[in-house]
Amino acid sequence: MAADEEEEREEEKKKKKKEEAQLRRRRRLAPPASVAAAAARAAARARRA
């Protein structure tokens, strides 16, 4: 039973690592300029609404 719990914990760790890597990749792919532009557009939209 203890072995099962240990295995589950390892799986969780692996899953978290994979998700973090994906987030990092996505952040790296998004050029800061376009992110800033998107934020500016969102802010303008919020002001108009």
C-alpha positions in Angstrom: 0.0 0.0 0.0 2.8 2.4 0.8 4.4 1.6 -2.5 1.1 2.6 -4.3 1.1 6.0 -2.5 4.7 6.5 -3.4 3.9 5.8 -7.0 1.0 8.2 -7.0 3.1 10.9 -5.6 5.7 10.3 -8.4 2.9 10.5 -11.0 1.7 13.8 -9.6 5.2 15.2 -9.7 5.7 14.2 -13.3 2.3 15.7 -14.3 3.2 19.0 -12.6 6.6 19.1 -14.3 5.0 18.5 -17.7 2.4 21.2 -17.1 5.0 23.7 -16.0 7.1 22.9 -19.0 4.1 23.5 -21.3 3.4 26.8 -19.7 7.1 27.9 -20.0 7.1 26.8 -23.7 3.9 28.8 -24.3 5.3 31.9 -22.6 8.5 31.6 -24.6 6.5 31.2 -27.9 4.4 34.4 -27.2 6.5 37.4 -28.2 6.3 40.1 -25.5 5.3 42.7 -28.0 2.2 40.9 -29.1 1.4 40.2 -25.4 1.6 43.9 -24.7 -0.5 44.7 -27.7 -3.2 42.2 -26.6 -3.2 43.6 -23.1 -3.6 47.1 -24.5 -6.5 46.0 -26.6 -8.1 44.3 -23.7 -7.7 47.4 -21.5 -9.2 49.6 -24.3 -12.1 47.2 -24.6 -12.7 47.3 -20.8 -12.6 51.1 -20.8 -15.2 51.2 -23.6 -17.5 48.7 -22.0 
